[in-house]
């Protein structure tokens, strides 16, 4: 399985070994490059001053395709068709003892939008759906400078994902 990015608290982190990994609880999540004909979905986390790709945690009773479809519907209001698996990222959040593995997929919108179902913390963060080109998404993430601990990881993760998409398009 291809790693799109491994993200550490410090940029000088050595490759993880068994004693390093033993300090972490692992969480699985999905991340989606959701596109219509011309644009991709990007969530503006207005109150925390950053942007992110749709996606979230895989619930205990879910498989990845179910989690993708649920998260896309909750965060964008669209049903989606899953196109392909791109790889995974892993974030090592040392302060929390949490390592999050994101399985990254491409998907496309199906049908007309319905209502989103943001969670209370997403509403408080000011989630707002935008549709942008791949280049615009990269530019927005390059200009994001969140103060939020999670936001810093999210921006690094999603930039790595978008740059990998750009690389695929250029090959």
N, C-alpha and C positions, 0 to 999 in steps of 0.2 A: 504494500500500500504506500503510495507516494506521499511524503511529507511536503506540504506547501510551505510550512513555517513551524519552527519551534521558538516560542517566545518566553524569555526569562525576565526576571525582575531586573537583572543587570545584564548588559550586553556582553560582559566578560565571563559568562557562565560556561563551564566545561560540559562536555557531553554527559548526560545523566547516566549514573551507574545504579546498582541495586540499593546501596545505602542512601543515595540521593532520593530515589523513587520511593523508598519506604516512608519518607516523611510526608507523603501526599495522599489525600483521598482523591479518587478519580471520578470525574463527572463526564458523561457523554452528551453531546449536543449535535445539532445539525445547523448548517449555515447554507443559505440558498442565494444563488445568482438568479433572480427571477426576472425574466424579460418578456416584454411584449414585442411587437415587430421592430421597434427602434431603440427602446430605452430599457434600463434596468431599475428595479425598485431599490431605493435607498431611504432608510429611516433617518430623519433629522431628530436627534435627541436634543431638543431646543434648550431646555433648562440646564443641561450638562455640557453644552457646547461641543458636540461631536456628532458624527454620522455613523450608521452601522448597517450592515446587511441584515435582511430578515433571517430569523432562526431562533433557536432556543433549545432548552434541555429536552432530552428524550425521557419520557415518563416510563416508569417501571414496566408497564404493560404494553409498551409500544415497540414497534420495529421502526427502523429509520424512515421508510416511505410514509408511514402513518404520521410520524413526528413532523416530517417536511410538510405534508399537506395540512396538518393542524396549525403549525406555526405560521405558514404562509397565509392561511385563512384568517387567523387571529390578528396578524400584524399588517396585512395588506387588504383583506376583504376579498381576495380572489381564490378561486379553486386553481389548482395548477396541475400540469402534467410534468413528470420528472423526465429530464432528458438524459443526463449522464452524471456519473460520479467523477469528481476531479481529484480528490485526495483528502488529506486531513491536516489540521493544524493542532498544535498542543500548546497550551499556555500554562506555565508554572507560576502560580500565584503564591509566592513564599510566605507572605504575611498571613495568608489564610490557610496554608497547608493544602491548597486545592490545585489539582492539575485538571484542566478542562480539555478534552479532546473534541474538536469540531470536525464532523464529517461533512465535506463540502460538495454540493451538487449544483448542477444547472437545471433550471426548470422554466416552463413558459406558462403564461396566464391562460386560463380557460374561462370563457363566458364573461359576463358582466360583473362588476364589483358589487359586493354586499357590504354589510357593516363590519367594521373591525371589532375585535374583542380584546382591547388592551387590558392588561392587569393593572391593579391600582398603582404600583410603582412605575409602570410605563406611562400611565396618565400623568402622574406627578412629575415625571421627567420631561413631559411635553412631547411625546412621540408624535411625529408628523410624517406621513408618507410622501415621498417625492419620486419623480421619474426623471432620470438623467441618463446621459450617454456614459459609456465606460470611462472616457477621458474626464468628464465632469465629476464623476464619482471619485476618481483618483485625486483630482485637484481638490475636491472638498475635503477628503481625508488628509491630504498633505497639509491643508491649512487648519486642520483641527488641532487644538491643544487643550484637551480636557484636564481639569484639575482632579477629577474623580479617579480613584485607583483603578476601578474596573474599566473605565473609559480609556485609559492609557493602553491597556492590553487589547481592548476591542479595536481601537484605531490601528495598532500595529498588526493585529491579526487580519483585519479586513483589507488593509493596504497590501499585505502579502498575497491575499487571495486575488484581489483585483489585478495586481501586477502579473500574477500567473496567468490570468485570463488574457491579458494584453499580450503576453509572450506567446500564448497559443494562437492568438489571432495573427500575430506577425510571422508565424512559421508556416 
